[in-house]
Amino acid sequence: PTGSAALNELLIVRYRELGPHLEAIQEASQRQGVEFMWYSPTPMCMFNPVSHGFGNKGCSACDGLLSVGANGDVIPCASYDESVGNLLREDFGDIWQSQRARQFRTKFWAHSKCQNCDQLPICHGGCPLYWRQMGYEELDK
């Protein structure tokens, strides 16, 4: 949860609650002839997007996905609120090889349970922003 969802608990949909919501949206979209495209990294152990027909949804922050702000800030993904560098002040190669950018690519922030899971190469342990906001209690259940 980022933005207004981080400020209002009523807007938060937890990983374990995703399935029924996504299936309902997908069914309604199909009835209306609208293609529903959903993207949010989820731990496979909590919701398997592949088995529900949504495709793989692993975290791609600094690993196939980057955003650049108008001020030159390089952010790991469009939802992230912290920069890994600034293109107006640093060479892209230096930003890409920085410790912070490498931490995203190596899934440094994934829970230890995820780090030792055979599904890590698929889901990448979910979204670091989700864990930062929500904590890991849900994963420990």
Secondary structure, 3 states (H helix, E strand, C coil): CCCHHHHCHHHCCCHHHHHHHHHHHHHHHHHHCCCCCCCCCCCCCCCCCCCCCCCCCCCCECCCECEECCCCEEECCCCCCCCCEECCCCCHHHHHCCHHHHHHHCCCCCCHHHHCCCCHHHHCCCCHHHHHHHCCHHHHC
